[in-house]
Amino acid sequence: MKHIFSGIALLIFLSFGCSKNENLDNLISDNYPYKQQVGYSANDILSNNLYTNILIEVMYVDGFKPRSATLTNLKNFISARCYKTNIVIEERLINITTKEAYSIDDVREIEDTNRTLFTNDNQLVISAIFLNGNSINNTETSVVLGTAYRNTSFVIFEETIHSFSDSAFEPSRNVLETTVILHEFSHLLGLVNIGTSVVNNHQDSTHGAHCTTENCLMNYQIENGTKFSNWLGGEQIPQLGTFCIEDLRANGGK
């Protein structure tokens, strides 16, 4: 049995900063800048001011395709919080040289090599990568489940999610997978205070871009085992709290 409730923190990370060539790439590209910091595209994702449609390009390695129910949950979440006429999810198997542990630089390289869809006309595109292996940032007491690392990009360490779900004393795969994906996507929406300003002061400054509301999807405790124990035996997926929803509405969302 995996001791996820006895000291192992399940982390959902946020990565800021670009590699040395990324800002130049954005300046010289005719395409929408997709190598900016997390939160840069918050209003574009939330509103229909520039983009009425959104497409999620899901890229996964063999054996670690996300569940259909999880992607449906993501689509429903976008519909509930963003003003988009059409929401499309395209899934594609990618062939990469797999590793046991990935750095964010590794993930960026995978995206740059394999991403085929980009924002244009009235459609905004999000890149979602699902990998085998683990994050290089894992420790003996914590594991990283996912990371939002660019303004329209996030990665899910799907093998790690498999390791901590669907067994005795663990959350269901659907709950854990959906929770991680919605949390990362919410960072792309600028929560908390990283592109979408706070209406009321609810940023947990001690724990970075997270919410002080206890049961909110963006609370930092969502990232560790003490909260996952609340979902055992059920399908309760955390929801955004009132303060986070107020922030999204103030920045063009629902």
TILUMSE-31042 format. One record per residue (C-alpha): x, y, z. Coordinates in steps of 0.001 Angstrom, whole numbers, plus 500000, padded with zeros to 6 digits. Layout:
<atoms>
+--------+--------+--------+
!     c1 !     c2 !     c3 !
+--------+--------+--------+
!      X !      Y !      Z !
...
+--------+--------+--------+
</atoms>
This chain:
<atoms>
+--------+--------+--------+
!     c1 !     c2 !     c3 !
+--------+--------+--------+
! 500000 ! 500000 ! 500000 !
! 501296 ! 503445 ! 499139 !
! 501473 ! 505720 ! 502173 !
! 499990 ! 508790 ! 500541 !
! 498353 ! 509881 ! 503782 !
! 501386 ! 509400 ! 506002 !
! 503780 ! 512069 ! 504861 !
! 503926 ! 512021 ! 501063 !
! 502676 ! 515309 ! 499646 !
! 501095 ! 515193 ! 496208 !
! 502145 ! 518421 ! 494546 !
! 500628 ! 520347 ! 491672 !
! 503353 ! 522722 ! 490558 !
! 503512 ! 526057 ! 488821 !
! 506553 ! 527007 ! 486780 !
! 507516 ! 530575 ! 485940 !
! 510168 ! 531841 ! 483606 !
! 511255 ! 531041 ! 480081 !
! 514301 ! 529351 ! 478654 !
! 516922 ! 531672 ! 477229 !
! 515578 ! 531625 ! 473653 !
! 511851 ! 531690 ! 474350 !
! 511318 ! 535456 ! 474576 !
! 513144 ! 535899 ! 471260 !
! 511033 ! 533149 ! 469704 !
! 507887 ! 535016 ! 470701 !
! 509126 ! 538318 ! 469306 !
! 510001 ! 536948 ! 465888 !
! 507022 ! 534608 ! 465531 !
! 503949 ! 535603 ! 463549 !
! 501889 ! 533271 ! 465717 !
! 500227 ! 533988 ! 469026 !
! 502929 ! 534095 ! 471737 !
! 502696 ! 530727 ! 473476 !
! 505972 ! 530770 ! 475414 !
! 505038 ! 533414 ! 477957 !
! 504617 ! 533043 ! 481703 !
! 501622 ! 531294 ! 483212 !
! 498698 ! 533723 ! 483426 !
! 499693 ! 535805 ! 480398 !
! 496720 ! 534497 ! 478383 !
! 494164 ! 534495 ! 481198 !
! 491790 ! 537029 ! 479645 !
! 492124 ! 535492 ! 476186 !
! 491101 ! 532093 ! 477574 !
! 488288 ! 533445 ! 479745 !
! 486649 ! 535941 ! 477400 !
! 485459 ! 535980 ! 473805 !
! 487025 ! 539364 ! 473073 !
! 489572 ! 537885 ! 470657 !
! 488953 ! 534141 ! 470551 !
! 485500 ! 532593 ! 470457 !
! 486728 ! 529002 ! 470174 !
! 489197 ! 526940 ! 472186 !
! 490999 ! 523735 ! 471277 !
! 492939 ! 521513 ! 473671 !
! 495704 ! 519529 ! 471962 !
! 496179 ! 516488 ! 474193 !
! 499476 ! 514707 ! 473557 !
! 500190 ! 511496 ! 475440 !
! 502758 ! 508715 ! 475486 !
! 501718 ! 505109 ! 474972 !
! 499931 ! 503666 ! 477990 !
! 499173 ! 506996 ! 479637 !
! 496236 ! 508413 ! 477756 !
! 493914 ! 510433 ! 480017 !
! 490477 ! 509016 ! 480702 !
! 487607 ! 510151 ! 478507 !
! 485602 ! 511090 ! 481605 !
! 488425 ! 513362 ! 482744 !
! 488525 ! 515213 ! 479429 !
! 484752 ! 515572 ! 479548 !
! 485126 ! 517120 ! 483006 !
! 487694 ! 519558 ! 481611 !
! 485399 ! 520472 ! 478731 !
! 482510 ! 521070 ! 481134 !
! 484749 ! 523186 ! 483366 !
! 485772 ! 525383 ! 480434 !
! 482135 ! 525758 ! 479391 !
! 481188 ! 526810 ! 482919 !
! 483959 ! 529394 ! 483348 !
! 484941 ! 530643 ! 479876 !
! 483017 ! 532416 ! 477132 !
! 483787 ! 530054 ! 474255 !
! 481341 ! 529074 ! 471525 !
! 483146 ! 525859 ! 470625 !
! 485319 ! 523694 ! 472875 !
! 487237 ! 520955 ! 471077 !
! 489646 ! 518368 ! 472490 !
! 491950 ! 516524 ! 470093 !
! 493983 ! 513565 ! 471371 !
! 497188 ! 512327 ! 469796 !
! 499751 ! 509660 ! 470662 !
! 503309 ! 510991 ! 470531 !
! 506472 ! 508950 ! 470105 !
! 509248 ! 510325 ! 472262 !
! 512360 ! 509012 ! 473943 !
! 510839 ! 508372 ! 477340 !
! 512653 ! 509001 ! 480600 !
! 512165 ! 507961 ! 484200 !
! 512162 ! 511602 ! 485341 !
! 511493 ! 514826 ! 483431 !
! 512567 ! 518390 ! 484088 !
! 510467 ! 521323 ! 482909 !
! 513099 ! 521968 ! 480256 !
! 512506 ! 518397 ! 479052 !
! 508775 ! 519077 ! 478912 !
! 509263 ! 522295 ! 476967 !
! 511400 ! 520425 ! 474445 !
! 508733 ! 517734 ! 474071 !
! 506126 ! 520401 ! 473379 !
! 508323 ! 522269 ! 470919 !
! 509072 ! 519058 ! 469011 !
! 505570 ! 517599 ! 468953 !
! 503063 ! 520444 ! 469151 !
! 501260 ! 520903 ! 465844 !
! 498337 ! 523202 ! 466683 !
! 498661 ! 526890 ! 467494 !
! 496388 ! 529820 ! 468175 !
! 495142 ! 531555 ! 465036 !
! 492121 ! 533398 ! 463695 !
! 489388 ! 533034 ! 466333 !
! 490655 ! 529822 ! 467939 !
! 492920 ! 529706 ! 470983 !
! 494913 ! 526495 ! 471459 !
! 496060 ! 524912 ! 474728 !
! 498783 ! 522258 ! 474882 !
! 498333 ! 519411 ! 477396 !
! 501019 ! 516727 ! 477693 !
! 500542 ! 513428 ! 479552 !
! 503777 ! 511626 ! 480365 !
! 505079 ! 508401 ! 481769 !
! 507622 ! 508601 ! 484562 !
! 507926 ! 511277 ! 487200 !
! 508938 ! 514868 ! 487733 !
! 512599 ! 515427 ! 488457 !
! 511393 ! 517522 ! 491417 !
! 510007 ! 514510 ! 493276 !
! 511492 ! 513833 ! 496701 !
! 511140 ! 511127 ! 499330 !
! 508266 ! 513068 ! 500895 !
! 506573 ! 514723 ! 497909 !
! 505636 ! 513933 ! 494334 !
! 504637 ! 516310 ! 491556 !
! 501426 ! 515422 ! 489732 !
! 501286 ! 518253 ! 487212 !
! 502733 ! 521631 ! 486289 !
! 501471 ! 524684 ! 484418 !
! 504649 ! 525965 ! 482776 !
! 503669 ! 528332 ! 479925 !
! 500745 ! 530634 ! 479219 !
! 498914 ! 527975 ! 477186 !
! 500662 ! 524801 ! 478326 !
! 500564 ! 522290 ! 481150 !
! 501956 ! 518817 ! 481768 !
! 500464 ! 515926 ! 483718 !
! 502681 ! 513172 ! 485124 !
! 500148 ! 510489 ! 484357 !
! 502200 ! 507554 ! 485586 !
! 502488 ! 509233 ! 488983 !
! 498716 ! 509709 ! 489050 !
! 498312 ! 506004 ! 488280 !
! 500597 ! 505197 ! 491201 !
! 498466 ! 507128 ! 493687 !
! 494925 ! 506254 ! 492651 !
! 492411 ! 503435 ! 492266 !
! 493776 ! 501309 ! 495116 !
! 492731 ! 500852 ! 498730 !
! 493030 ! 504052 ! 500799 !
! 493563 ! 506128 ! 497656 !
! 491318 ! 508456 ! 495637 !
! 489722 ! 507204 ! 492447 !
! 491614 ! 507765 ! 489201 !
! 488830 ! 509989 ! 487908 !
! 488926 ! 512239 ! 490983 !
! 492701 ! 512585 ! 491126 !
! 493237 ! 513020 ! 487384 !
! 490421 ! 515547 ! 487045 !
! 491520 ! 517507 ! 490111 !
! 495077 ! 517891 ! 488844 !
! 493997 ! 518912 ! 485340 !
! 491443 ! 521460 ! 486546 !
! 493946 ! 522901 ! 489020 !
! 496575 ! 523366 ! 486307 !
! 494068 ! 524803 ! 483844 !
! 492922 ! 527248 ! 486527 !
! 496493 ! 528516 ! 486791 !
! 496350 ! 529199 ! 483040 !
! 493218 ! 531231 ! 483834 !
! 495419 ! 533391 ! 486056 !
! 494399 ! 532023 ! 489447 !
! 495489 ! 532992 ! 492042 !
! 496711 ! 536515 ! 491239 !
! 499065 ! 535508 ! 488398 !
! 497257 ! 537166 ! 485496 !
! 493799 ! 537424 ! 486991 !
! 493772 ! 539977 ! 489790 !
! 492037 ! 539208 ! 493060 !
! 488772 ! 541036 ! 493779 !
! 488958 ! 540165 ! 497462 !
! 492153 ! 539328 ! 499279 !
! 492211 ! 535530 ! 499217 !
! 495703 ! 534790 ! 497929 !
! 497621 ! 532472 ! 500232 !
! 500927 ! 534324 ! 500012 !
! 502617 ! 531697 ! 502156 !
! 501924 ! 529051 ! 499534 !
! 502198 ! 531103 ! 496350 !
! 499425 ! 531259 ! 493768 !
! 496800 ! 529529 ! 495888 !
! 493530 ! 530358 ! 497624 !
! 492915 ! 530720 ! 501348 !
! 489436 ! 529161 ! 501077 !
! 489763 ! 525711 ! 502615 !
! 487773 ! 523586 ! 500162 !
! 488549 ! 525537 ! 496988 !
! 490141 ! 523754 ! 494032 !
! 492983 ! 526281 ! 494282 !
! 493731 ! 525755 ! 497989 !
! 497281 ! 524550 ! 498554 !
! 496024 ! 521649 ! 500670 !
! 494511 ! 520159 ! 497521 !
! 498123 ! 519315 ! 496745 !
! 498727 ! 516998 ! 499672 !
! 497412 ! 513773 ! 501127 !
! 495436 ! 515328 ! 503982 !
! 492824 ! 516545 ! 501517 !
! 492766 ! 513499 ! 499277 !
! 491539 ! 511416 ! 502196 !
! 488248 ! 513344 ! 502042 !
! 487443 ! 511872 ! 498615 !
! 487944 ! 508192 ! 499374 !
! 485006 ! 506046 ! 498349 !
! 483356 ! 508799 ! 496336 !
! 483591 ! 510934 ! 493231 !
! 483757 ! 514361 ! 494856 !
! 485918 ! 516636 ! 492736 !
! 486908 ! 519961 ! 494353 !
! 485279 ! 523076 ! 492907 !
! 486418 ! 526680 ! 492700 !
! 485431 ! 528786 ! 495682 !
! 483428 ! 532009 ! 495571 !
! 486474 ! 534290 ! 495636 !
! 488157 ! 532523 ! 492707 !
! 484955 ! 532653 ! 490666 !
! 484649 ! 536388 ! 491400 !
! 488189 ! 536870 ! 490091 !
! 487443 ! 535017 ! 486858 !
! 484262 ! 537004 ! 486247 !
! 486125 ! 540267 ! 486797 !
! 488644 ! 539222 ! 484141 !
! 486126 ! 538332 ! 481450 !
! 485034 ! 534864 ! 482519 !
! 481798 ! 533382 ! 483836 !
+--------+--------+--------+
</atoms>
